[in-house]
């Protein structure tokens, strides 16, 4: 079994739907059985992945 860590970053200005897009991607990945770690907005800019 091969495991790989993938980091996906979504950028956009306020009100362009970036949070909605990130949540939809997260739901789809979890639906396929993948493990997802989603940092909160407070984690941004702190060097966490």
mmCIF entry with sequence, helices, sheets and N, C-alpha, C, O atoms, coordinates in Angstrom:
data_MODEL
# 
_entry.id   MODEL 
# 
_entity.id                         1 
_entity.type                       polymer 
_entity.pdbx_number_of_molecules   1 
# 
_entity_poly.entity_id                      1 
_entity_poly.type                           'polypeptide(L)' 
_entity_poly.nstd_linkage                   no 
_entity_poly.nstd_monomer                   no 
_entity_poly.pdbx_seq_one_letter_code       
;(UNK)(UNK)(UNK)(UNK)(UNK)(UNK)(UNK)(UNK)(UNK)(UNK)(UNK)(UNK)(UNK)(UNK)(UNK)(UNK)
(UNK)(UNK)(UNK)(UNK)(UNK)(UNK)(UNK)(UNK)(UNK)(UNK)(UNK)(UNK)(UNK)(UNK)(UNK)(UNK)
(UNK)(UNK)(UNK)(UNK)(UNK)(UNK)(UNK)(UNK)(UNK)(UNK)(UNK)(UNK)(UNK)(UNK)(UNK)(UNK)
(UNK)
;
_entity_poly.pdbx_seq_one_letter_code_can   XXXXXXXXXXXXXXXXXXXXXXXXXXXXXXXXXXXXXXXXXXXXXXXXX 
_entity_poly.pdbx_strand_id                 A 
# 
loop_
_entity_poly_seq.entity_id 
_entity_poly_seq.num 
_entity_poly_seq.mon_id 
_entity_poly_seq.hetero 
1 1  UNK n 
1 2  UNK n 
1 3  UNK n 
1 4  UNK n 
1 5  UNK n 
1 6  UNK n 
1 7  UNK n 
1 8  UNK n 
1 9  UNK n 
1 10 UNK n 
1 11 UNK n 
1 12 UNK n 
1 13 UNK n 
1 14 UNK n 
1 15 UNK n 
1 16 UNK n 
1 17 UNK n 
1 18 UNK n 
1 19 UNK n 
1 20 UNK n 
1 21 UNK n 
1 22 UNK n 
1 23 UNK n 
1 24 UNK n 
1 25 UNK n 
1 26 UNK n 
1 27 UNK n 
1 28 UNK n 
1 29 UNK n 
1 30 UNK n 
1 31 UNK n 
1 32 UNK n 
1 33 UNK n 
1 34 UNK n 
1 35 UNK n 
1 36 UNK n 
1 37 UNK n 
1 38 UNK n 
1 39 UNK n 
1 40 UNK n 
1 41 UNK n 
1 42 UNK n 
1 43 UNK n 
1 44 UNK n 
1 45 UNK n 
1 46 UNK n 
1 47 UNK n 
1 48 UNK n 
1 49 UNK n 
# 
_struct_asym.id          A 
_struct_asym.entity_id   1 
# 
loop_
_struct_conf.conf_type_id 
_struct_conf.id 
_struct_conf.pdbx_PDB_helix_id 
_struct_conf.beg_label_comp_id 
_struct_conf.beg_label_asym_id 
_struct_conf.beg_label_seq_id 
_struct_conf.pdbx_beg_PDB_ins_code 
_struct_conf.end_label_comp_id 
_struct_conf.end_label_asym_id 
_struct_conf.end_label_seq_id 
_struct_conf.pdbx_end_PDB_ins_code 
_struct_conf.beg_auth_comp_id 
_struct_conf.beg_auth_asym_id 
_struct_conf.beg_auth_seq_id 
_struct_conf.end_auth_comp_id 
_struct_conf.end_auth_asym_id 
_struct_conf.end_auth_seq_id 
_struct_conf.pdbx_PDB_helix_class 
_struct_conf.details 
_struct_conf.pdbx_PDB_helix_length 
HELX_P HELX_P1 AA1 UNK A 18 ? UNK A 31 ? UNK A 18 UNK A 31 1 ? 14 
HELX_P HELX_P2 AA2 UNK A 41 ? UNK A 43 ? UNK A 41 UNK A 43 5 ? 3  
# 
_struct_conf_type.id          HELX_P 
_struct_conf_type.criteria    ? 
_struct_conf_type.reference   ? 
# 
loop_
_atom_site.group_PDB 
_atom_site.id 
_atom_site.type_symbol 
_atom_site.label_atom_id 
_atom_site.label_alt_id 
_atom_site.label_comp_id 
_atom_site.label_asym_id 
_atom_site.label_entity_id 
_atom_site.label_seq_id 
_atom_site.pdbx_PDB_ins_code 
_atom_site.Cartn_x 
_atom_site.Cartn_y 
_atom_site.Cartn_z 
_atom_site.occupancy 
_atom_site.B_iso_or_equiv 
_atom_site.pdbx_formal_charge 
_atom_site.auth_seq_id 
_atom_site.auth_comp_id 
_atom_site.auth_asym_id 
_atom_site.auth_atom_id 
_atom_site.pdbx_PDB_model_num 
ATOM 1   N N  . UNK A 1 1  ? 0.839   -1.178 0.000  1.00 0.00 ? 1  UNK A N  1 
ATOM 2   C CA . UNK A 1 1  ? 0.000   0.000  0.000  1.00 0.00 ? 1  UNK A CA 1 
ATOM 3   C C  . UNK A 1 1  ? 0.889   1.249  0.000  1.00 0.00 ? 1  UNK A C  1 
ATOM 4   O O  . UNK A 1 1  ? 1.842   1.339  0.774  1.00 0.00 ? 1  UNK A O  1 
ATOM 5   N N  . UNK A 1 2  ? 0.581   2.177  -0.845 1.00 0.00 ? 2  UNK A N  1 
ATOM 6   C CA . UNK A 1 2  ? 1.344   3.410  -0.956 1.00 0.00 ? 2  UNK A CA 1 
ATOM 7   C C  . UNK A 1 2  ? 0.527   4.539  -0.351 1.00 0.00 ? 2  UNK A C  1 
ATOM 8   O O  . UNK A 1 2  ? -0.655  4.692  -0.659 1.00 0.00 ? 2  UNK A O  1 
ATOM 9   N N  . UNK A 1 3  ? 1.158   5.330  0.512  1.00 0.00 ? 3  UNK A N  1 
ATOM 10  C CA . UNK A 1 3  ? 0.483   6.501  1.059  1.00 0.00 ? 3  UNK A CA 1 
ATOM 11  C C  . UNK A 1 3  ? 1.262   7.738  0.668  1.00 0.00 ? 3  UNK A C  1 
ATOM 12  O O  . UNK A 1 3  ? 2.491   7.719  0.607  1.00 0.00 ? 3  UNK A O  1 
ATOM 13  N N  . UNK A 1 4  ? 0.550   8.796  0.409  1.00 0.00 ? 4  UNK A N  1 
ATOM 14  C CA . UNK A 1 4  ? 1.174   10.062 0.055  1.00 0.00 ? 4  UNK A CA 1 
ATOM 15  C C  . UNK A 1 4  ? 0.398   11.188 0.712  1.00 0.00 ? 4  UNK A C  1 
ATOM 16  O O  . UNK A 1 4  ? -0.828  11.140 0.820  1.00 0.00 ? 4  UNK A O  1 
ATOM 17  N N  . UNK A 1 5  ? 1.123   12.188 1.141  1.00 0.00 ? 5  UNK A N  1 
ATOM 18  C CA . UNK A 1 5  ? 0.490   13.366 1.710  1.00 0.00 ? 5  UNK A CA 1 
ATOM 19  C C  . UNK A 1 5  ? 0.382   14.411 0.613  1.00 0.00 ? 5  UNK A C  1 
ATOM 20  O O  . UNK A 1 5  ? 1.356   14.716 -0.075 1.00 0.00 ? 5  UNK A O  1 
ATOM 21  N N  . UNK A 1 6  ? -0.803  14.948 0.463  1.00 0.00 ? 6  UNK A N  1 
ATOM 22  C CA . UNK A 1 6  ? -1.042  15.977 -0.544 1.00 0.00 ? 6  UNK A CA 1 
ATOM 23  C C  . UNK A 1 6  ? -1.585  17.205 0.161  1.00 0.00 ? 6  UNK A C  1 
ATOM 24  O O  . UNK A 1 6  ? -2.493  17.106 0.986  1.00 0.00 ? 6  UNK A O  1 
ATOM 25  N N  . UNK A 1 7  ? -1.036  18.348 -0.160 1.00 0.00 ? 7  UNK A N  1 
ATOM 26  C CA . UNK A 1 7  ? -1.510  19.602 0.420  1.00 0.00 ? 7  UNK A CA 1 
ATOM 27  C C  . UNK A 1 7  ? -2.166  20.409 -0.688 1.00 0.00 ? 7  UNK A C  1 
ATOM 28  O O  . UNK A 1 7  ? -1.555  20.687 -1.720 1.00 0.00 ? 7  UNK A O  1 
ATOM 29  N N  . UNK A 1 8  ? -3.397  20.775 -0.461 1.00 0.00 ? 8  UNK A N  1 
ATOM 30  C CA . UNK A 1 8  ? -4.158  21.552 -1.435 1.00 0.00 ? 8  UNK A CA 1 
ATOM 31  C C  . UNK A 1 8  ? -4.432  22.920 -0.840 1.00 0.00 ? 8  UNK A C  1 
ATOM 32  O O  . UNK A 1 8  ? -4.994  23.027 0.250  1.00 0.00 ? 8  UNK A O  1 
ATOM 33  N N  . UNK A 1 9  ? -4.042  23.953 -1.544 1.00 0.00 ? 9  UNK A N  1 
ATOM 34  C CA . UNK A 1 9  ? -4.285  25.311 -1.077 1.00 0.00 ? 9  UNK A CA 1 
ATOM 35  C C  . UNK A 1 9  ? -5.193  26.016 -2.065 1.00 0.00 ? 9  UNK A C  1 
ATOM 36  O O  . UNK A 1 9  ? -4.979  25.971 -3.277 1.00 0.00 ? 9  UNK A O  1 
ATOM 37  N N  . UNK A 1 10 ? -6.209  26.666 -1.525 1.00 0.00 ? 10 UNK A N  1 
ATOM 38  C CA . UNK A 1 10 ? -7.171  27.393 -2.345 1.00 0.00 ? 10 UNK A CA 1 
ATOM 39  C C  . UNK A 1 10 ? -7.102  28.856 -1.925 1.00 0.00 ? 10 UNK A C  1 
ATOM 40  O O  . UNK A 1 10 ? -7.254  29.177 -0.746 1.00 0.00 ? 10 UNK A O  1 
ATOM 41  N N  . UNK A 1 11 ? -6.874  29.728 -2.882 1.00 0.00 ? 11 UNK A N  1 
ATOM 42  C CA . UNK A 1 11 ? -6.792  31.152 -2.569 1.00 0.00 ? 11 UNK A CA 1 
ATOM 43  C C  . UNK A 1 11 ? -7.847  31.907 -3.359 1.00 0.00 ? 11 UNK A C  1 
ATOM 44  O O  . UNK A 1 11 ? -8.218  31.518 -4.466 1.00 0.00 ? 11 UNK A O  1 
ATOM 45  N N  . UNK A 1 12 ? -8.314  32.975 -2.777 1.00 0.00 ? 12 UNK A N  1 
ATOM 46  C CA . UNK A 1 12 ? -9.297  33.820 -3.435 1.00 0.00 ? 12 UNK A CA 1 
ATOM 47  C C  . UNK A 1 12 ? -9.719  34.927 -2.493 1.00 0.00 ? 12 UNK A C  1 
ATOM 48  O O  . UNK A 1 12 ? -9.515  34.837 -1.283 1.00 0.00 ? 12 UNK A O  1 
ATOM 49  N N  . UNK A 1 13 ? -10.294 35.948 -3.038 1.00 0.00 ? 13 UNK A N  1 
ATOM 50  C CA . UNK A 1 13 ? -10.726 37.066 -2.214 1.00 0.00 ? 13 UNK A CA 1 
ATOM 51  C C  . UNK A 1 13 ? -12.023 36.739 -1.499 1.00 0.00 ? 13 UNK A C  1 
ATOM 52  O O  . UNK A 1 13 ? -12.703 35.765 -1.821 1.00 0.00 ? 13 UNK A O  1 
ATOM 53  N N  . UNK A 1 14 ? -12.348 37.564 -0.532 1.00 0.00 ? 14 UNK A N  1 
ATOM 54  C CA . UNK A 1 14 ? -13.564 37.392 0.262  1.00 0.00 ? 14 UNK A CA 1 
ATOM 55  C C  . UNK A 1 14 ? -14.799 37.363 -0.649 1.00 0.00 ? 14 UNK A C  1 
ATOM 56  O O  . UNK A 1 14 ? -14.945 38.192 -1.548 1.00 0.00 ? 14 UNK A O  1 
ATOM 57  N N  . UNK A 1 15 ? -15.668 36.404 -0.398 1.00 0.00 ? 15 UNK A N  1 
ATOM 58  C CA . UNK A 1 15 ? -16.933 36.352 -1.118 1.00 0.00 ? 15 UNK A CA 1 
ATOM 59  C C  . UNK A 1 15 ? -16.888 35.671 -2.474 1.00 0.00 ? 15 UNK A C  1 
ATOM 60  O O  . UNK A 1 15 ? -17.837 35.788 -3.249 1.00 0.00 ? 15 UNK A O  1 
ATOM 61  N N  . UNK A 1 16 ? -15.799 34.957 -2.783 1.00 0.00 ? 16 UNK A N  1 
ATOM 62  C CA . UNK A 1 16 ? -15.708 34.307 -4.095 1.00 0.00 ? 16 UNK A CA 1 
ATOM 63  C C  . UNK A 1 16 ? -16.004 32.817 -4.051 1.00 0.00 ? 16 UNK A C  1 
ATOM 64  O O  . UNK A 1 16 ? -15.924 32.133 -5.071 1.00 0.00 ? 16 UNK A O  1 
ATOM 65  N N  . UNK A 1 17 ? -16.351 32.308 -2.853 1.00 0.00 ? 17 UNK A N  1 
ATOM 66  C CA . UNK A 1 17 ? -16.735 30.907 -2.752 1.00 0.00 ? 17 UNK A CA 1 
ATOM 67  C C  . UNK A 1 17 ? -15.610 29.949 -2.436 1.00 0.00 ? 17 UNK A C  1 
ATOM 68  O O  . UNK A 1 17 ? -15.766 28.741 -2.619 1.00 0.00 ? 17 UNK A O  1 
ATOM 69  N N  . UNK A 1 18 ? -14.480 30.448 -1.967 1.00 0.00 ? 18 UNK A N  1 
ATOM 70  C CA . UNK A 1 18 ? -13.347 29.567 -1.695 1.00 0.00 ? 18 UNK A CA 1 
ATOM 71  C C  . UNK A 1 18 ? -13.636 28.598 -0.550 1.00 0.00 ? 18 UNK A C  1 
ATOM 72  O O  . UNK A 1 18 ? -13.230 27.438 -0.609 1.00 0.00 ? 18 UNK A O  1 
ATOM 73  N N  . UNK A 1 19 ? -14.330 29.058 0.485  1.00 0.00 ? 19 UNK A N  1 
ATOM 74  C CA . UNK A 1 19 ? -14.663 28.175 1.606  1.00 0.00 ? 19 UNK A CA 1 
ATOM 75  C C  . UNK A 1 19 ? -15.621 27.090 1.160  1.00 0.00 ? 19 UNK A C  1 
ATOM 76  O O  . UNK A 1 19 ? -15.464 25.928 1.534  1.00 0.00 ? 19 UNK A O  1 
ATOM 77  N N  . UNK A 1 20 ? -16.607 27.459 0.367  1.00 0.00 ? 20 UNK A N  1 
ATOM 78  C CA . UNK A 1 20 ? -17.561 26.478 -0.149 1.00 0.00 ? 20 UNK A CA 1 
ATOM 79  C C  . UNK A 1 20 ? -16.849 25.442 -1.006 1.00 0.00 ? 20 UNK A C  1 
ATOM 80  O O  . UNK A 1 20 ? -17.119 24.247 -0.889 1.00 0.00 ? 20 UNK A O  1 
ATOM 81  N N  . UNK A 1 21 ? -15.951 25.887 -1.857 1.00 0.00 ? 21 UNK A N  1 
ATOM 82  C CA . UNK A 1 21 ? -15.186 24.972 -2.702 1.00 0.00 ? 21 UNK A CA 1 
ATOM 83  C C  . UNK A 1 21 ? -14.355 24.017 -1.851 1.00 0.00 ? 21 UNK A C  1 
ATOM 84  O O  . UNK A 1 21 ? -14.331 22.814 -2.111 1.00 0.00 ? 21 UNK A O  1 
ATOM 85  N N  . UNK A 1 22 ? -13.674 24.544 -0.838 1.00 0.00 ? 22 UNK A N  1 
ATOM 86  C CA . UNK A 1 22 ? -12.841 23.705 0.027  1.00 0.00 ? 22 UNK A CA 1 
ATOM 87  C C  . UNK A 1 22 ? -13.681 22.664 0.752  1.00 0.00 ? 22 UNK A C  1 
ATOM 88  O O  . UNK A 1 22 ? -13.274 21.508 0.866  1.00 0.00 ? 22 UNK A O  1 
ATOM 89  N N  . UNK A 1 23 ? -14.838 23.060 1.239  1.00 0.00 ? 23 UNK A N  1 
ATOM 90  C CA . UNK A 1 23 ? -15.720 22.110 1.934  1.00 0.00 ? 23 UNK A CA 1 
ATOM 91  C C  . UNK A 1 23 ? -16.240 21.036 0.998  1.00 0.00 ? 23 UNK A C  1 
ATOM 92  O O  . UNK A 1 23 ? -16.337 19.873 1.388  1.00 0.00 ? 23 UNK A O  1 
ATOM 93  N N  . UNK A 1 24 ? -16.575 21.404 -0.226 1.00 0.00 ? 24 UNK A N  1 
ATOM 94  C CA . UNK A 1 24 ? -17.052 20.415 -1.204 1.00 0.00 ? 24 UNK A CA 1 
ATOM 95  C C  . UNK A 1 24 ? -15.958 19.417 -1.556 1.00 0.00 ? 24 UNK A C  1 
ATOM 96  O O  . UNK A 1 24 ? -16.218 18.217 -1.648 1.00 0.00 ? 24 UNK A O  1 
ATOM 97  N N  . UNK A 1 25 ? -14.741 19.901 -1.751 1.00 0.00 ? 25 UNK A N  1 
ATOM 98  C CA . UNK A 1 25 ? -13.615 19.012 -2.045 1.00 0.00 ? 25 UNK A CA 1 
ATOM 99  C C  . UNK A 1 25 ? -13.387 18.072 -0.869 1.00 0.00 ? 25 UNK A C  1 
ATOM 100 O O  . UNK A 1 25 ? -13.176 16.874 -1.061 1.00 0.00 ? 25 UNK A O  1 
ATOM 101 N N  . UNK A 1 26 ? -13.430 18.608 0.348  1.00 0.00 ? 26 UNK A N  1 
ATOM 102 C CA . UNK A 1 26 ? -13.249 17.791 1.546  1.00 0.00 ? 26 UNK A CA 1 
ATOM 103 C C  . UNK A 1 26 ? -14.309 16.693 1.630  1.00 0.00 ? 26 UNK A C  1 
ATOM 104 O O  . UNK A 1 26 ? -13.981 15.539 1.907  1.00 0.00 ? 26 UNK A O  1 
ATOM 105 N N  . UNK A 1 27 ? -15.566 17.037 1.394  1.00 0.00 ? 27 UNK A N  1 
ATOM 106 C CA . UNK A 1 27 ? -16.649 16.049 1.443  1.00 0.00 ? 27 UNK A CA 1 
ATOM 107 C C  . UNK A 1 27 ? -16.465 14.967 0.388  1.00 0.00 ? 27 UNK A C  1 
ATOM 108 O O  . UNK A 1 27 ? -16.677 13.788 0.670  1.00 0.00 ? 27 UNK A O  1 
ATOM 109 N N  . UNK A 1 28 ? -16.076 15.351 -0.820 1.00 0.00 ? 28 UNK A N  1 
ATOM 110 C CA . UNK A 1 28 ? -15.887 14.377 -1.895 1.00 0.00 ? 28 UNK A CA 1 
ATOM 111 C C  . UNK A 1 28 ? -14.725 13.429 -1.593 1.00 0.00 ? 28 UNK A C  1 
ATOM 112 O O  . UNK A 1 28 ? -14.827 12.227 -1.839 1.00 0.00 ? 28 UNK A O  1 
ATOM 113 N N  . UNK A 1 29 ? -13.637 13.957 -1.068 1.00 0.00 ? 29 UNK A N  1 
ATOM 114 C CA . UNK A 1 29 ? -12.495 13.104 -0.729 1.00 0.00 ? 29 UNK A CA 1 
ATOM 115 C C  . UNK A 1 29 ? -12.860 12.121 0.375  1.00 0.00 ? 29 UNK A C  1 
ATOM 116 O O  . UNK A 1 29 ? -12.495 10.947 0.310  1.00 0.00 ? 29 UNK A O  1 
ATOM 117 N N  . UNK A 1 30 ? -13.576 12.595 1.385  1.00 0.00 ? 30 UNK A N  1 
ATOM 118 C CA . UNK A 1 30 ? -14.000 11.703 2.471  1.00 0.00 ? 30 UNK A CA 1 
ATOM 119 C C  . UNK A 1 30 ? -14.979 10.655 1.969  1.00 0.00 ? 30 UNK A C  1 
ATOM 120 O O  . UNK A 1 30 ? -14.965 9.519  2.442  1.00 0.00 ? 30 UNK A O  1 
ATOM 121 N N  . UNK A 1 31 ? -15.828 11.019 1.018  1.00 0.00 ? 31 UNK A N  1 
ATOM 122 C CA . UNK A 1 31 ? -16.801 10.073 0.466  1.00 0.00 ? 31 UNK A CA 1 
ATOM 123 C C  . UNK A 1 31 ? -16.111 8.928  -0.266 1.00 0.00 ? 31 UNK A C  1 
ATOM 124 O O  . UNK A 1 31 ? -16.659 7.830  -0.359 1.00 0.00 ? 31 UNK A O  1 
ATOM 125 N N  . UNK A 1 32 ? -14.914 9.179  -0.785 1.00 0.00 ? 32 UNK A N  1 
ATOM 126 C CA . UNK A 1 32 ? -14.170 8.121  -1.470 1.00 0.00 ? 32 UNK A CA 1 
ATOM 127 C C  . UNK A 1 32 ? -13.336 7.292  -0.504 1.00 0.00 ? 32 UNK A C  1 
ATOM 128 O O  . UNK A 1 32 ? -12.673 6.338  -0.912 1.00 0.00 ? 32 UNK A O  1 
ATOM 129 N N  . UNK A 1 33 ? -13.367 7.657  0.786  1.00 0.00 ? 33 UNK A N  1 
ATOM 130 C CA . UNK A 1 33 ? -12.652 6.893  1.790  1.00 0.00 ? 33 UNK A CA 1 
ATOM 131 C C  . UNK A 1 33 ? -11.279 7.421  2.152  1.00 0.00 ? 33 UNK A C  1 
ATOM 132 O O  . UNK A 1 33 ? -10.549 6.787  2.913  1.00 0.00 ? 33 UNK A O  1 
ATOM 133 N N  . UNK A 1 34 ? -10.924 8.568  1.618  1.00 0.00 ? 34 UNK A N  1 
ATOM 134 C CA . UNK A 1 34 ? -9.617  9.140  1.939  1.00 0.00 ? 34 UNK A CA 1 
ATOM 135 C C  . UNK A 1 34 ? -9.664  9.858  3.283  1.00 0.00 ? 34 UNK A C  1 
ATOM 136 O O  . UNK A 1 34 ? -10.700 10.395 3.675  1.00 0.00 ? 34 UNK A O  1 
ATOM 137 N N  . UNK A 1 35 ? -8.544  9.861  3.975  1.00 0.00 ? 35 UNK A N  1 
ATOM 138 C CA . UNK A 1 35 ? -8.429  10.578 5.239  1.00 0.00 ? 35 UNK A CA 1 
ATOM 139 C C  . UNK A 1 35 ? -8.109  12.035 4.931  1.00 0.00 ? 35 UNK A C  1 
ATOM 140 O O  . UNK A 1 35 ? -7.193  12.327 4.162  1.00 0.00 ? 35 UNK A O  1 
ATOM 141 N N  . UNK A 1 36 ? -8.866  12.947 5.535  1.00 0.00 ? 36 UNK A N  1 
ATOM 142 C CA . UNK A 1 36 ? -8.696  14.371 5.258  1.00 0.00 ? 36 UNK A CA 1 
ATOM 143 C C  . UNK A 1 36 ? -8.469  15.113 6.567  1.00 0.00 ? 36 UNK A C  1 
ATOM 144 O O  . UNK A 1 36 ? -9.209  14.925 7.533  1.00 0.00 ? 36 UNK A O  1 
ATOM 145 N N  . UNK A 1 37 ? -7.446  15.953 6.595  1.00 0.00 ? 37 UNK A N  1 
ATOM 146 C CA . UNK A 1 37 ? -7.219  16.856 7.715  1.00 0.00 ? 37 UNK A CA 1 
ATOM 147 C C  . UNK A 1 37 ? -7.396  18.261 7.177  1.00 0.00 ? 37 UNK A C  1 
ATOM 148 O O  . UNK A 1 37 ? -6.642  18.704 6.312  1.00 0.00 ? 37 UNK A O  1 
ATOM 149 N N  . UNK A 1 38 ? -8.388  18.954 7.689  1.00 0.00 ? 38 UNK A N  1 
ATOM 150 C CA . UNK A 1 38 ? -8.683  20.292 7.192  1.00 0.00 ? 38 UNK A CA 1 
ATOM 151 C C  . UNK A 1 38 ? -8.401  21.316 8.281  1.00 0.00 ? 38 UNK A C  1 
ATOM 152 O O  . UNK A 1 38 ? -9.123  21.369 9.276  1.00 0.00 ? 38 UNK A O  1 
ATOM 153 N N  . UNK A 1 39 ? -7.357  22.134 8.110  1.00 0.00 ? 39 UNK A N  1 
ATOM 154 C CA . UNK A 1 39 ? -7.081  23.164 9.105  1.00 0.00 ? 39 UNK A CA 1 
ATOM 155 C C  . UNK A 1 39 ? -8.179  24.219 9.118  1.00 0.00 ? 39 UNK A C  1 
ATOM 156 O O  . UNK A 1 39 ? -8.826  24.462 8.099  1.00 0.00 ? 39 UNK A O  1 
ATOM 157 N N  . UNK A 1 40 ? -8.385  24.837 10.260 1.00 0.00 ? 40 UNK A N  1 
ATOM 158 C CA . UNK A 1 40 ? -9.387  25.891 10.366 1.00 0.00 ? 40 UNK A CA 1 
ATOM 159 C C  . UNK A 1 40 ? -8.798  27.212 9.900  1.00 0.00 ? 40 UNK A C  1 
ATOM 160 O O  . UNK A 1 40 ? -7.592  27.316 9.674  1.00 0.00 ? 40 UNK A O  1 
ATOM 161 N N  . UNK A 1 41 ? -9.643  28.210 9.758  1.00 0.00 ? 41 UNK A N  1 
ATOM 162 C CA . UNK A 1 41 ? -9.183  29.521 9.308  1.00 0.00 ? 41 UNK A CA 1 
ATOM 163 C C  . UNK A 1 41 ? -8.146  30.098 10.266 1.00 0.00 ? 41 UNK A C  1 
ATOM 164 O O  . UNK A 1 41 ? -7.254  30.831 9.837  1.00 0.00 ? 41 UNK A O  1 
ATOM 165 N N  . UNK A 1 42 ? -8.249  29.778 11.558 1.00 0.00 ? 42 UNK A N  1 
ATOM 166 C CA . UNK A 1 42 ? -7.289  30.266 12.536 1.00 0.00 ? 42 UNK A CA 1 
ATOM 167 C C  . UNK A 1 42 ? -5.901  29.684 12.365 1.00 0.00 ? 42 UNK A C  1 
ATOM 168 O O  . UNK A 1 42 ? -4.928  30.238 12.878 1.00 0.00 ? 42 UNK A O  1 
ATOM 169 N N  . UNK A 1 43 ? -5.798  28.567 11.646 1.00 0.00 ? 43 UNK A N  1 
ATOM 170 C CA . UNK A 1 43 ? -4.504  27.930 11.424 1.00 0.00 ? 43 UNK A CA 1 
ATOM 171 C C  . UNK A 1 43 ? -3.730  28.556 10.272 1.00 0.00 ? 43 UNK A C  1 
ATOM 172 O O  . UNK A 1 43 ? -2.532  28.308 10.135 1.00 0.00 ? 43 UNK A O  1 
ATOM 173 N N  . UNK A 1 44 ? -4.375  29.349 9.457  1.00 0.00 ? 44 UNK A N  1 
ATOM 174 C CA . UNK A 1 44 ? -3.704  29.932 8.298  1.00 0.00 ? 44 UNK A CA 1 
ATOM 175 C C  . UNK A 1 44 ? -2.587  30.867 8.734  1.00 0.00 ? 44 UNK A C  1 
ATOM 176 O O  . UNK A 1 44 ? -2.744  31.652 9.669  1.00 0.00 ? 44 UNK A O  1 
ATOM 177 N N  . UNK A 1 45 ? -1.472  30.770 8.053  1.00 0.00 ? 45 UNK A N  1 
ATOM 178 C CA . UNK A 1 45 ? -0.352  31.654 8.327  1.00 0.00 ? 45 UNK A CA 1 
ATOM 179 C C  . UNK A 1 45 ? 0.491   31.250 9.516  1.00 0.00 ? 45 UNK A C  1 
ATOM 180 O O  . UNK A 1 45 ? 1.394   31.990 9.905  1.00 0.00 ? 45 UNK A O  1 
ATOM 181 N N  . UNK A 1 46 ? 0.225   30.106 10.100 1.00 0.00 ? 46 UNK A N  1 
ATOM 182 C CA . UNK A 1 46 ? 0.986   29.671 11.265 1.00 0.00 ? 46 UNK A CA 1 
ATOM 183 C C  . UNK A 1 46 ? 1.947   28.536 10.931 1.00 0.00 ? 46 UNK A C  1 
ATOM 184 O O  . UNK A 1 46 ? 2.552   27.958 11.834 1.00 0.00 ? 46 UNK A O  1 
ATOM 185 N N  . UNK A 1 47 ? 2.096   28.212 9.662  1.00 0.00 ? 47 UNK A N  1 
ATOM 186 C CA . UNK A 1 47 ? 3.026   27.173 9.262  1.00 0.00 ? 47 UNK A CA 1 
ATOM 187 C C  . UNK A 1 47 ? 2.510   25.770 9.469  1.00 0.00 ? 47 UNK A C  1 
ATOM 188 O O  . UNK A 1 47 ? 3.279   24.813 9.380  1.00 0.00 ? 47 UNK A O  1 
ATOM 189 N N  . UNK A 1 48 ? 1.238   25.625 9.739  1.00 0.00 ? 48 UNK A N  1 
ATOM 190 C CA . UNK A 1 48 ? 0.663   24.288 9.910  1.00 0.00 ? 48 UNK A CA 1 
ATOM 191 C C  . UNK A 1 48 ? 0.191   23.768 8.572  1.00 0.00 ? 48 UNK A C  1 
ATOM 192 O O  . UNK A 1 48 ? -0.171  24.544 7.688  1.00 0.00 ? 48 UNK A O  1 
ATOM 193 N N  . UNK A 1 49 ? 0.197   22.459 8.424  1.00 0.00 ? 49 UNK A N  1 
ATOM 194 C CA . UNK A 1 49 ? -0.284  21.873 7.176  1.00 0.00 ? 49 UNK A CA 1 
ATOM 195 C C  . UNK A 1 49 ? -1.519  21.059 7.414  1.00 0.00 ? 49 UNK A C  1 
ATOM 196 O O  . UNK A 1 49 ? -2.071  20.485 6.475  1.00 0.00 ? 49 UNK A O  1 
# 
